[in-house]
Amino acid sequence: MSRAALFVLADGRFPAGGHAHSGGAEAAVKAGRVTGAASLEEFCRGRLHTTGLVSAALAAAAALGVDPVELDGAADARTPSPALRVAARKLGRQLMRAARATWPSAELDALAREFPKGAHQPVVLGLTARAAGLGPEDAAYCSAYESVSGPATAVVRLLSLDPFDATRVLARLAPELDRVADRAVEAARGVVAGGGVDVLPAASAPMLEVGAEGHAGWAVRLFAS
């Protein structure tokens, strides 16, 4: 497989359902924690080093061939919010549909049978990368980038933020994204080396969890999560 498959997988137009989710940005905007480019950068930085790191490590481990059912349990344990678990599985189900149509794989088929309502998105992402012939580094980068690009895109819509400002935020975070991806792959290799899934990062983001629970009860909202 060509490594250019990474461009297909990471493309925001890949039909994986991410456009309907704000990654917690909608709740943060309403709460007044994100009001412009500067606060968006801080929000994305916090998300990258917590949720982003956890998701990237799960994706890298799946790309390395770690049991995806075990990884799904690890993802559940690292997601205290029921609303976020539901969102992660919805995203996983949509990604699974796109992945199986694009890179048919017996491993993807088996995971779809095991979780007909959807496995956690990072686990599906890692297995998709594996099916596409990509490695754990690719899976980690794709997952880490998604953790910040989704909120940045959402805030453009929520606040009518200048898209150039949102893109500058992502560019400024690039060196930190490199470090997060490296940490994620290192942790995933620790699982393969015999450490078990408990060695994967378990960084928490309490305000994202709290915000998700409140957001799930809104009568009117622009994004699903």
C-alpha positions as CSV (number, residue, x, y, z in Angstrom):
1,M,0.0,0.0,0.0
2,S,1.1,3.6,-0.6
3,R,1.6,5.8,2.4
4,A,-0.4,8.3,0.5
5,A,-3.4,6.4,1.9
6,L,-2.8,8.5,5.0
7,F,-4.0,11.6,3.1
8,V,-7.2,9.8,2.3
9,L,-7.8,8.7,5.9
10,A,-6.9,12.1,7.4
11,D,-8.8,14.2,4.8
12,G,-11.7,16.0,6.5
13,R,-13.9,15.0,3.5
14,F,-13.4,11.3,4.3
15,P,-17.0,10.3,5.1
16,A,-16.3,9.3,8.7
17,G,-18.9,11.6,10.4
18,G,-16.5,13.9,12.2
19,H,-18.1,17.0,10.7
20,A,-21.1,16.5,12.9
21,H,-19.1,16.6,16.1
22,S,-17.3,19.6,17.8
23,G,-15.1,17.7,20.2
24,G,-16.5,19.6,23.1
25,A,-16.1,23.0,21.5
26,E,-19.8,23.8,21.3
27,A,-20.2,23.4,25.1
28,A,-17.0,25.4,25.7
29,V,-18.2,28.2,23.5
30,K,-21.5,28.4,25.3
31,A,-19.7,28.4,28.7
32,G,-17.5,31.3,27.6
33,R,-14.3,29.3,27.7
34,V,-13.7,29.7,24.0
35,T,-14.3,33.2,22.7
36,G,-11.7,33.6,19.9
37,A,-8.4,32.4,18.4
38,A,-6.4,32.6,21.6
39,S,-8.8,30.7,23.8
40,L,-9.4,28.2,21.0
41,E,-5.6,27.5,21.0
42,E,-5.6,26.8,24.7
43,F,-8.7,24.6,24.4
44,C,-7.1,22.6,21.6
45,R,-3.8,22.4,23.5
46,G,-5.5,20.9,26.5
47,R,-7.5,18.5,24.4
48,L,-4.4,17.4,22.5
49,H,-2.5,16.5,25.6
50,T,-5.4,14.6,27.2
51,T,-8.0,13.2,25.0
52,G,-5.8,13.4,22.0
53,L,-2.9,11.5,23.6
54,V,-5.2,8.8,24.8
55,S,-6.9,8.4,21.4
56,A,-3.6,8.4,19.5
57,A,-2.2,5.7,21.7
58,L,-5.2,3.5,21.3
59,A,-5.1,4.0,17.5
60,A,-1.4,3.2,17.4
61,A,-1.9,0.1,19.4
62,A,-4.7,-1.1,17.1
63,A,-2.4,-0.4,14.1
64,L,0.2,-2.6,15.7
65,G,-2.2,-5.5,15.9
66,V,-3.1,-5.4,19.6
67,D,-6.5,-7.1,20.3
68,P,-9.1,-4.5,19.3
69,V,-11.7,-5.9,21.7
70,E,-9.2,-5.4,24.6
71,L,-8.4,-1.9,23.4
72,D,-12.1,-1.1,23.2
73,G,-12.4,-2.0,26.9
74,A,-9.4,0.2,27.6
75,A,-11.1,3.1,25.8
76,D,-14.3,2.6,27.8
77,A,-12.3,2.7,31.0
78,R,-10.7,6.0,29.9
79,T,-14.0,7.6,29.1
80,P,-16.0,8.3,32.2
81,S,-18.7,10.3,30.5
82,P,-21.6,8.1,29.1
83,A,-22.3,10.8,26.5
84,L,-18.7,10.7,25.2
85,R,-18.8,6.9,25.1
86,V,-21.9,7.1,22.9
87,A,-20.3,9.7,20.7
88,A,-17.1,7.7,20.3
89,R,-19.1,4.6,19.3
90,K,-21.3,6.5,16.8
91,L,-18.1,7.9,15.2
92,G,-16.6,4.4,15.3
93,R,-19.6,3.0,13.5
94,Q,-19.5,5.6,10.8
95,L,-15.8,5.3,10.3
96,M,-16.2,1.5,10.1
97,R,-18.7,1.9,7.2
98,A,-16.3,4.2,5.3
99,A,-13.2,2.0,6.1
100,R,-14.8,-1.3,5.0
101,A,-15.9,0.3,1.7
102,T,-12.4,1.8,1.1
103,W,-10.0,-0.8,2.4
104,P,-11.8,-4.2,2.8
105,S,-10.3,-6.2,5.7
106,A,-11.1,-9.3,7.6
107,E,-10.0,-7.6,10.8
108,L,-12.4,-4.7,10.2
109,D,-15.2,-7.2,9.4
110,A,-14.5,-9.1,12.7
111,L,-14.6,-5.9,14.7
112,A,-17.9,-4.8,13.1
113,R,-19.4,-8.2,14.0
114,E,-18.1,-7.9,17.6
115,F,-19.5,-4.3,18.0
116,P,-22.6,-3.9,15.7
117,K,-23.4,-0.6,17.3
118,G,-19.9,0.6,17.0
119,A,-16.5,0.2,18.6
120,H,-14.6,3.2,20.0
121,Q,-13.5,5.5,17.1
122,P,-9.7,5.5,17.9
123,V,-9.7,1.7,17.9
124,V,-11.5,1.6,14.5
125,L,-9.1,4.3,13.2
126,G,-6.1,2.2,14.1
127,L,-7.5,-0.9,12.5
128,T,-8.4,1.2,9.5
129,A,-4.8,2.4,9.2
130,R,-3.6,-1.2,9.5
131,A,-6.0,-2.2,6.7
132,A,-4.7,0.6,4.5
133,G,-1.1,-0.6,5.0
134,L,-0.2,2.3,7.3
135,G,1.8,2.1,10.5
136,P,1.3,3.1,14.1
137,E,2.9,6.5,13.6
138,D,0.4,7.2,10.8
139,A,-2.5,6.2,13.0
140,A,-1.2,8.2,16.0
141,Y,-0.7,11.4,13.8
142,C,-4.2,11.0,12.2
143,S,-5.9,10.6,15.6
144,A,-4.0,13.4,17.3
145,Y,-4.7,15.8,14.4
146,E,-8.4,14.9,14.5
147,S,-8.4,15.8,18.2
148,V,-7.7,19.5,17.4
149,S,-8.8,19.9,13.8
150,G,-12.4,19.0,14.7
151,P,-12.8,21.6,17.4
152,A,-11.0,24.3,15.3
153,T,-13.4,23.7,12.4
154,A,-16.4,23.7,14.7
155,V,-15.4,27.1,16.3
156,V,-15.2,28.7,12.8
157,R,-18.9,27.9,12.5
158,L,-19.9,28.6,16.1
159,L,-18.2,32.0,16.4
160,S,-17.8,32.9,12.8
161,L,-14.1,32.8,13.5
162,D,-11.8,33.7,10.6
163,P,-10.7,30.4,9.1
164,F,-7.2,31.8,8.7
165,D,-7.1,32.3,12.4
166,A,-8.3,28.7,13.1
167,T,-5.7,27.3,10.6
168,R,-2.9,29.4,12.3
169,V,-3.9,27.8,15.7
170,L,-3.4,24.3,14.2
171,A,-0.1,25.3,12.7
172,R,1.1,26.7,16.0
173,L,0.2,23.4,17.7
174,A,2.2,21.3,15.2
175,P,5.3,20.8,17.3
176,E,3.2,19.6,20.2
177,L,1.3,17.3,18.0
178,D,4.6,15.7,17.0
179,R,5.5,15.1,20.7
180,V,2.0,13.7,21.4
181,A,2.2,11.3,18.5
182,D,5.7,10.1,19.6
183,R,4.5,9.5,23.1
184,A,1.4,7.6,21.8
185,V,3.5,5.3,19.6
186,E,6.0,4.7,22.5
187,A,3.1,3.7,24.8
188,A,1.6,1.4,22.1
189,R,4.9,-0.4,21.6
190,G,5.0,-0.9,25.4
191,V,1.7,-2.8,25.1
192,V,3.2,-5.1,22.4
193,A,6.3,-5.5,24.5
194,G,4.2,-7.2,27.2
195,G,3.1,-4.3,29.3
196,G,-0.6,-4.8,28.6
197,V,-3.2,-2.1,27.8
198,D,-2.7,-0.7,31.3
199,V,0.5,1.0,30.1
200,L,-1.5,3.2,27.7
201,P,-2.0,6.8,28.7
202,A,-5.1,7.6,30.8
203,A,-4.9,11.4,30.8
204,S,-8.1,13.0,32.0
205,A,-10.0,16.1,30.8
206,P,-12.8,16.6,33.5
207,M,-14.2,19.8,31.9
208,L,-14.7,17.9,28.6
209,E,-16.5,15.2,30.4
210,V,-18.7,17.6,32.3
211,G,-19.4,19.7,29.2
212,A,-20.4,16.6,27.2
213,E,-22.9,15.5,29.8
214,G,-24.5,18.9,29.8
215,H,-24.4,19.2,26.0
216,A,-26.2,15.9,25.6
217,G,-29.2,17.4,27.3
218,W,-29.6,20.5,25.2
219,A,-32.8,20.8,23.3
220,V,-31.1,22.7,20.4
221,R,-27.5,22.2,19.4
222,L,-25.5,22.6,16.2
223,F,-23.3,19.6,16.8
224,A,-23.9,16.0,18.0
225,S,-21.2,16.3,20.6
